[in-house]
């Protein structure tokens, strides 16, 4: 019971850090009250209080008796800054997507493994919600939102790993992952839309089920297969596209008389 409580408070601590970044709070800015944070994160006040206590001990926050909780130290923002240059590289040369896929493989095989071992009921609910949103947007033909839900699905798995380092790396990579997922889907669906869409859906669902079943080996294997499939499908689509371009160039050449 204590272990579960600790995991919840650790998760809340991560969410508080994310809230500080999203709202661009700086040193001296006041956080919402414990009650407001509990309502925002949909938990009781106890894990919120424990999370704040932990962040106080780390020097990130300071709580003044009767005066609220304030940001005491700036959160490092190096992941976002460094990722910006990678996003620029990707826009200039789409083949960098393969480097991103290799990095994701190294990270997400591990997050799937740990998520299967550590996911709480709340974690599983969030993973399921991300999956459901992705399917809904796919059915509505909203490619941008389905890609974002896809990236959020993978981030939810990282959150369920309860490994702070892996999670922070994944959060720092989120914008890059989202942009590559969006591009990857466009490339993959260019020639074989329904077949690849069905494969992706089944793969996501299988990874999710392995995590829900607590089968770490299966979750690890399926995540690896999923990312390998994406890489192979992109490569095949690019080869088909290049072949069509060669055919069009040949058709533009006038026949010899």
C-alpha angles and dihedrals in degrees: 000000000000090000091054091048090051091052091051093050090047089053091049090050089055090048092051090053090050090048091053090052095044093050091041092232114180136195110308096022116128123238123224114271122273089254092052092047091049090053092045093051093035096235137112120273094251098075089041090054091047092048091051090048090053092048089048090055090051090054095242095111136027124204119206114203107253091355106081134243124300138190108258103174133031115251112239110255099185095117093060093044095049093044090057091070091049091053089053090051090051092053090050096046118018091196088079084079087083090059089051091051091051090051091047090050091054092049106034099048085062096044091051090051094050093041090058089053099041112023114132123211087260091053091050091049091054093048090050091048092052090049092049092049090050092052092047093053091045091054090049091050093241100146097177095052094042088053091050091049088049091055091045089052090058091044090052089055089052089051089051090055089071089212106134096201095050090045095051091049091050092048090050089051095046098102091046092047091048093051092048093045089052092049092043092053092050091051095043095048095047095090108012107025104162097037095051092041090055091047092052093048093050092046094050090048092049093051090048093050092049089054091047089050091051091238102147096178092051093046091050093048095046094048089052091049091048094054091043089053092051091051093048093045092051091049091050092048092050091050091050091049092050090049092053091049090053090050091051092049090051092049090055091060111094114235117252115258 
